[in-house]
């Protein structure tokens, strides 16, 4: 079997580095041909040397004149040319366009989109437009642009079936979710009749503040909010997990990924994070996906589908697991979950506004410019303003960029007012 050739966007983040670890363990099946980072040039250079990667990109345009960029250009030209890629010239670029350009490389089969924030949407769009497999860890691609992304994925799926590339049974595999929860649902649905699904259960750990009251959260610090009890994640996602915004985003993603109405998607708190999500069927049966709390498992499945390879981590030992707890989420205290669900149910451009406002608010909180509970207040104020002006039907990337810019400006002004 020919190696699957991968471009990793966001290769120095949590998902990116764990993707590279999966490739280390399965180098006979996987090959890294492109790497993109935002600013971590030193780590990018080390990764390129280790994996012999001849296509590199740095998203931060301010680094264009950094001497390490010259080092990167020299490095990609000096690396050996892989067999079958003799006509492919090495490349190094700076800026968001250079990151997106990696999705267009003819030698790329799969793009792992681990970019953080709305910046990942265009990369997802161009990946599917190019007919490549999208292994998706960027939540905003579907939260903001699901109305654009899912039709593209369906078209690539149809092409994969027509050309005989798709598996004989099951999904065609154009869009593989890397998220633990959606990867779990994806696997629970394999071989099942979509008409027999009654509910999707998206599990949540509850974050570091499970059981806390609104009064308890008034003085929360960034350090406290970053201390996730079970998962090792980046700063933005860790804060979203603590506010339950992460679960709200996942509800919207599940709606798009699995064509499921919102009233058939529920969130349940499962503190041990052993159950990664569940699917309930019309006869009352429930399929649950369990496993070790390690993102390398869903990453590997996204890259190996439809096969399953040797476990990248030690499997879960049920003899030592202990009890499994379940609880309803506290949506009154953690209001971001309700705000995100409302944005999804309204649809159109409101999820884009919600997402942009949340990114601004989380950044302001991490910079200690606003309080923890102000995150939800900022998101709600921005959403209310947009709904008052009129939510639009999603039509294009350009429209979504304009809406995103408006929402960021509004949320930033709100945060400034909170500080004054």
C-alpha positions as CSV (number, residue, x, y, z in Angstrom):
1,X,0.0,0.0,0.0
2,X,1.3,3.4,-0.9
3,X,2.0,5.8,2.0
4,X,-0.6,8.4,2.7
5,X,1.0,11.8,2.2
6,X,0.0,14.4,4.8
7,X,0.2,18.1,5.2
8,X,-0.2,19.2,8.9
9,X,-1.4,22.7,9.4
10,X,-0.7,23.8,13.0
11,X,2.1,21.3,13.4
12,X,3.5,22.7,16.7
13,X,0.2,22.8,18.6
14,X,-1.3,20.0,20.7
15,X,-3.0,18.2,17.8
16,X,-0.2,18.8,15.4
17,X,2.5,17.4,17.6
18,X,0.4,14.3,18.4
19,X,-0.2,13.8,14.7
20,X,3.5,13.7,14.2
21,X,3.8,11.1,17.0
22,X,1.2,8.9,15.1
23,X,3.4,9.3,12.0
24,X,6.5,8.3,13.9
25,X,4.7,5.1,15.0
26,X,3.4,4.3,11.5
27,X,6.1,5.6,9.2
28,X,5.6,2.6,6.9
29,X,2.1,3.9,6.2
30,X,2.3,7.7,6.6
31,X,4.5,10.4,5.3
32,X,4.7,14.1,6.1
33,X,5.1,16.3,3.0
34,X,4.0,19.7,4.3
35,X,4.1,21.6,7.6
36,X,2.6,24.9,8.6
37,X,2.9,26.9,11.9
38,X,1.9,30.3,13.0
39,X,5.1,31.6,14.6
40,X,7.2,28.7,16.0
41,X,10.0,28.7,13.5
42,X,12.5,26.9,15.6
43,X,10.2,23.9,16.2
44,X,9.2,24.0,12.5
45,X,12.8,23.7,11.5
46,X,13.3,20.7,13.8
47,X,10.2,19.0,12.5
48,X,11.2,19.5,8.9
49,X,14.7,18.0,9.6
50,X,13.2,15.0,11.4
51,X,10.7,14.1,8.8
52,X,12.5,15.4,5.7
53,X,9.7,17.9,4.8
54,X,10.3,20.0,1.7
55,X,7.1,22.2,1.9
56,X,6.9,24.6,4.8
57,X,4.8,27.7,5.7
58,X,4.7,30.2,8.5
59,X,1.3,32.0,9.0
60,X,2.6,35.1,10.9
61,X,3.5,37.6,8.1
62,X,5.5,39.7,10.6
63,X,8.2,37.0,10.5
64,X,8.9,37.4,6.8
65,X,12.3,39.0,7.5
66,X,13.4,36.7,10.3
67,X,16.8,35.1,9.6
68,X,15.3,31.7,10.4
69,X,13.1,32.0,7.3
70,X,16.3,32.1,5.2
71,X,17.4,29.0,7.1
72,X,14.1,27.3,6.3
73,X,14.4,28.1,2.6
74,X,17.9,26.6,2.5
75,X,16.8,23.6,4.4
76,X,13.9,22.6,2.1
77,X,16.2,22.9,-0.9
78,X,18.8,20.7,0.7
79,X,16.5,17.8,1.7
80,X,16.4,14.7,-0.4
81,X,13.7,14.4,-3.0
82,X,11.3,11.5,-2.1
83,X,10.7,8.8,-4.7
84,X,7.9,9.8,-7.1
85,X,8.2,13.5,-6.3
86,X,11.1,14.4,-8.6
87,X,9.1,17.1,-10.3
88,X,7.9,18.8,-7.2
89,X,10.0,21.8,-6.3
90,X,10.6,22.5,-2.6
91,X,8.7,25.5,-1.1
92,X,8.7,27.9,1.8
93,X,6.3,30.7,2.3
94,X,5.2,33.3,4.9
95,X,1.6,34.6,5.5
96,X,-1.8,33.0,5.5
97,X,-1.8,32.5,1.8
98,X,1.3,30.3,2.1
99,X,-0.4,28.1,4.7
100,X,-3.5,27.7,2.5
101,X,-1.2,26.9,-0.5
102,X,-0.1,23.7,1.2
103,X,-3.6,22.3,0.7
104,X,-3.1,22.6,-3.0
105,X,0.1,20.6,-3.4
106,X,-0.4,17.7,-5.8
107,X,1.7,15.4,-3.6
108,X,-0.7,15.9,-0.6
109,X,-3.3,13.3,-0.1
110,X,-4.6,14.3,3.4
111,X,-4.6,17.7,5.1
112,X,-4.7,17.7,8.9
113,X,-6.2,21.0,9.8
114,X,-5.2,21.7,13.4
115,X,-5.2,25.5,13.0
116,X,-6.8,27.4,15.9
117,X,-9.7,29.8,15.3
118,X,-11.5,31.0,12.3
119,X,-8.3,31.1,10.2
120,X,-8.8,27.4,9.6
121,X,-12.0,27.8,7.6
122,X,-10.3,28.8,4.3
123,X,-7.8,26.0,4.6
124,X,-10.7,23.5,5.0
125,X,-12.5,25.0,2.1
126,X,-9.5,24.8,-0.3
127,X,-8.6,21.3,0.8
128,X,-12.0,20.0,-0.2
129,X,-12.1,22.2,-3.3
130,X,-8.9,20.4,-4.3
131,X,-10.5,17.0,-3.8
132,X,-8.3,16.0,-0.9
133,X,-9.2,14.3,2.4
134,X,-9.7,16.7,5.2
135,X,-8.8,15.4,8.7
136,X,-10.5,18.2,10.7
137,X,-9.5,19.4,14.2
138,X,-10.4,23.0,13.5
139,X,-13.8,23.5,15.1
140,X,-14.5,26.8,13.4
141,X,-14.5,25.3,9.9
142,X,-17.9,23.8,10.6
143,X,-19.2,26.2,13.3
144,X,-18.6,29.2,11.0
145,X,-18.7,27.7,7.6
146,X,-20.6,24.4,7.8
147,X,-23.1,25.5,5.2
148,X,-20.2,25.8,2.8
149,X,-18.0,22.9,3.9
150,X,-20.5,20.1,4.0
151,X,-21.7,20.4,0.4
152,X,-18.0,20.4,-0.7
153,X,-17.3,17.3,1.4
154,X,-20.3,15.6,-0.2
155,X,-19.0,16.4,-3.6
156,X,-15.6,14.9,-2.8
157,X,-17.2,11.8,-1.3
158,X,-19.1,11.3,-4.6
159,X,-15.9,11.7,-6.6
160,X,-14.2,9.1,-4.2
161,X,-16.9,6.6,-4.8
162,X,-17.0,7.2,-8.5
163,X,-13.2,6.7,-8.8
164,X,-13.2,3.6,-6.6
165,X,-11.1,5.3,-3.9
166,X,-13.8,5.1,-1.2
167,X,-14.2,2.1,1.0
168,X,-16.6,-0.6,-0.2
169,X,-18.8,0.1,2.8
170,X,-19.3,3.0,5.1
171,X,-18.6,6.7,4.6
172,X,-16.4,7.7,1.7
173,X,-14.0,9.4,4.0
174,X,-13.6,12.9,2.5
175,X,-14.1,14.6,5.9
176,X,-12.7,12.8,8.9
177,X,-13.3,14.4,12.3
178,X,-10.3,14.4,14.6
179,X,-12.2,15.7,17.6
180,X,-12.6,13.0,20.2
181,X,-16.4,13.4,20.5
182,X,-17.1,13.4,16.8
183,X,-14.6,10.7,16.0
184,X,-16.5,8.6,18.5
185,X,-19.9,9.3,17.0
186,X,-18.5,8.7,13.5
187,X,-17.3,5.2,14.6
188,X,-20.6,4.4,16.4
189,X,-22.5,5.1,13.2
190,X,-20.4,2.9,11.0
191,X,-22.8,0.3,9.4
192,X,-25.9,1.9,11.0
193,X,-29.0,3.1,9.3
194,X,-29.2,7.0,9.7
195,X,-33.0,6.7,9.8
196,X,-32.8,4.6,13.0
197,X,-30.9,7.2,15.0
198,X,-32.9,8.9,17.7
199,X,-30.2,11.0,19.5
200,X,-26.5,11.9,19.6
201,X,-25.0,12.2,23.1
202,X,-22.0,14.5,23.2
203,X,-20.0,13.9,26.3
204,X,-18.3,16.6,28.4
205,X,-15.8,16.3,31.2
206,X,-17.4,19.3,32.9
207,X,-14.1,21.2,32.9
208,X,-12.2,22.4,36.0
209,X,-15.2,24.2,37.4
210,X,-17.8,21.5,37.4
211,X,-20.1,22.0,40.4
212,X,-19.1,25.7,40.9
213,X,-21.7,28.5,41.2
214,X,-21.8,31.8,39.5
215,X,-20.4,33.4,42.6
216,X,-17.6,30.9,42.7
217,X,-16.6,32.0,39.2
218,X,-16.5,35.7,39.7
219,X,-12.8,35.8,40.6
220,X,-11.5,32.9,38.4
221,X,-8.0,33.5,37.0
222,X,-6.6,32.4,33.6
223,X,-4.3,29.9,35.4
224,X,-7.2,28.2,37.1
225,X,-9.3,28.0,33.9
226,X,-6.4,26.5,32.0
227,X,-6.1,23.5,34.4
228,X,-8.2,20.9,32.5
229,X,-8.8,17.8,34.6
230,X,-8.4,15.1,31.9
231,X,-7.2,16.5,28.5
232,X,-4.0,18.2,27.5
233,X,-5.0,21.0,25.1
234,X,-4.0,24.4,23.9
235,X,-5.0,27.6,25.8
236,X,-7.9,28.7,23.7
237,X,-9.6,25.2,23.7
238,X,-8.9,24.8,27.5
239,X,-10.7,28.0,28.2
240,X,-13.6,27.0,25.9
241,X,-13.8,23.7,27.8
242,X,-14.0,25.5,31.1
243,X,-16.9,27.7,29.9
244,X,-18.6,24.8,28.1
245,X,-18.3,26.8,24.9
246,X,-16.4,23.9,23.6
247,X,-19.4,21.7,23.9
248,X,-21.6,24.3,22.3
249,X,-19.2,24.4,19.3
250,X,-19.3,20.6,19.2
251,X,-23.1,20.5,19.1
252,X,-23.0,22.8,16.0
253,X,-20.3,20.6,14.4
254,X,-22.4,17.4,15.1
255,X,-25.4,19.0,13.5
256,X,-23.4,19.6,10.3
257,X,-21.3,16.4,10.3
258,X,-24.2,14.0,10.9
259,X,-27.1,16.0,9.4
260,X,-28.8,15.8,12.8
261,X,-31.5,18.3,14.0
262,X,-30.5,20.2,17.2
263,X,-33.3,18.7,19.2
264,X,-31.7,15.3,18.7
265,X,-28.3,16.3,20.0
266,X,-27.7,16.4,23.8
267,X,-24.7,17.1,26.0
268,X,-24.0,15.0,29.0
269,X,-21.3,15.5,31.6
270,X,-19.1,12.4,32.0
271,X,-16.3,13.5,34.3
272,X,-14.0,10.5,33.8
273,X,-13.8,11.3,30.0
274,X,-13.8,7.5,29.4
275,X,-16.9,7.6,27.2
276,X,-16.1,9.9,24.3
277,X,-19.7,10.1,23.0
278,X,-22.8,7.9,22.4
279,X,-25.4,7.2,19.8
280,X,-29.0,6.3,20.8
281,X,-31.2,4.4,18.4
282,X,-35.0,4.2,17.9
283,X,-35.2,0.8,19.7
284,X,-33.6,2.3,22.8
285,X,-30.2,0.7,22.2
286,X,-27.1,2.9,22.8
287,X,-23.7,2.5,21.3
288,X,-20.9,4.2,23.3
289,X,-17.3,4.8,22.3
290,X,-14.8,4.3,25.2
291,X,-11.1,4.6,25.3
292,X,-8.0,6.1,26.8
293,X,-8.1,9.9,27.1
294,X,-5.5,10.5,24.5
295,X,-6.0,12.4,21.2
296,X,-3.7,10.2,19.3
297,X,-6.5,7.6,19.1
298,X,-9.0,9.8,17.1
299,X,-6.1,11.3,15.1
300,X,-4.9,7.8,14.1
301,X,-8.4,6.7,13.1
302,X,-8.8,9.8,10.9
303,X,-5.6,8.9,9.1
304,X,-6.1,5.1,9.0
305,X,-9.8,4.9,8.0
306,X,-11.2,2.5,7.0
307,X,-8.5,0.4,8.6
308,X,-7.6,0.2,12.3
309,X,-3.9,0.1,13.1
310,X,-2.0,-0.9,16.3
311,X,-2.9,1.3,19.2
312,X,-0.8,4.5,19.5
313,X,-1.3,4.4,23.3
314,X,-1.8,1.9,26.1
315,X,-5.5,0.7,25.9
316,X,-8.0,1.4,28.7
317,X,-8.0,-1.1,31.5
318,X,-11.6,-1.5,32.6
319,X,-10.5,-3.3,35.7
320,X,-9.0,-0.1,37.0
321,X,-11.4,2.4,35.5
322,X,-13.7,2.5,38.6
323,X,-17.1,4.2,38.3
324,X,-18.7,6.1,35.4
325,X,-20.6,9.2,36.4
326,X,-23.2,11.1,34.4
327,X,-24.9,14.5,34.9
328,X,-26.7,17.2,33.1
329,X,-24.7,20.3,32.2
330,X,-25.3,23.4,34.3
331,X,-26.4,25.7,31.5
332,X,-27.4,28.5,33.9
333,X,-23.9,28.8,35.3
334,X,-22.1,28.0,32.1
335,X,-24.1,30.1,29.7
336,X,-21.8,29.7,26.7
337,X,-23.3,26.3,25.9
338,X,-26.8,27.8,25.6
339,X,-25.5,30.7,23.6
340,X,-23.8,28.4,21.1
341,X,-26.9,26.1,20.8
342,X,-29.0,29.2,20.1
343,X,-26.6,30.4,17.5
344,X,-26.7,27.0,15.8
345,X,-30.5,26.8,15.9
346,X,-30.8,30.3,14.3
347,X,-28.1,29.4,11.8
348,X,-27.0,31.7,9.0
349,X,-24.2,34.1,10.0
350,X,-25.0,34.0,13.8
351,X,-22.6,31.1,14.6
352,X,-19.8,33.1,12.9
353,X,-20.6,36.1,15.1
354,X,-20.8,33.9,18.2
355,X,-17.4,32.3,17.4
356,X,-15.6,35.6,16.6
357,X,-16.9,37.2,19.8
358,X,-15.8,34.2,21.8
359,X,-12.3,34.3,20.4
360,X,-12.0,38.0,21.3
361,X,-13.4,37.5,24.7
362,X,-11.2,34.5,25.5
363,X,-8.1,36.4,24.4
364,X,-9.1,39.4,26.6
365,X,-9.6,37.1,29.5
366,X,-6.3,35.4,29.1
367,X,-4.7,38.9,28.9
368,X,-6.5,39.7,32.2
369,X,-8.4,42.5,30.6
370,X,-11.9,41.2,31.4
371,X,-13.3,38.7,34.0
372,X,-14.1,35.1,33.4
373,X,-17.9,35.6,33.4
374,X,-17.4,38.5,31.0
375,X,-16.7,35.9,28.3
376,X,-20.3,34.9,28.1
377,X,-21.5,38.4,28.5
378,X,-19.4,39.6,25.6
379,X,-20.6,36.8,23.3
380,X,-24.2,37.4,24.2
381,X,-24.0,41.2,23.6
382,X,-22.4,40.7,20.2
383,X,-24.9,38.1,19.2
384,X,-27.8,40.3,20.3
385,X,-26.5,43.2,18.2
386,X,-26.2,41.0,15.1
387,X,-29.6,39.5,15.5
388,X,-31.0,43.0,15.9
389,X,-29.4,44.1,12.6
390,X,-30.5,40.9,10.9
391,X,-28.9,37.5,10.5
392,X,-27.9,36.6,6.9
393,X,-27.9,33.4,4.9
394,X,-24.4,32.1,4.4
395,X,-23.3,32.5,0.8
396,X,-19.5,32.8,0.6
397,X,-16.2,32.9,2.4
398,X,-15.9,36.6,1.7
399,X,-19.3,37.3,3.4
400,X,-18.2,35.2,6.5
401,X,-14.9,37.1,6.7
402,X,-16.8,40.4,6.7
403,X,-19.2,39.2,9.4
404,X,-16.2,37.9,11.4
405,X,-14.5,41.3,11.2
406,X,-17.6,43.1,12.3
407,X,-18.1,40.8,15.3
408,X,-14.5,41.1,16.4
409,X,-14.7,44.9,16.3
410,X,-17.9,44.9,18.3
411,X,-16.6,42.4,20.9
412,X,-13.3,44.3,21.2
413,X,-15.2,47.5,21.8
414,X,-17.4,45.8,24.4
415,X,-14.3,44.5,26.2
416,X,-12.7,47.9,26.2
417,X,-15.8,49.3,27.7
418,X,-15.6,46.7,30.4
419,X,-12.1,47.7,31.3
420,X,-12.8,51.5,31.5
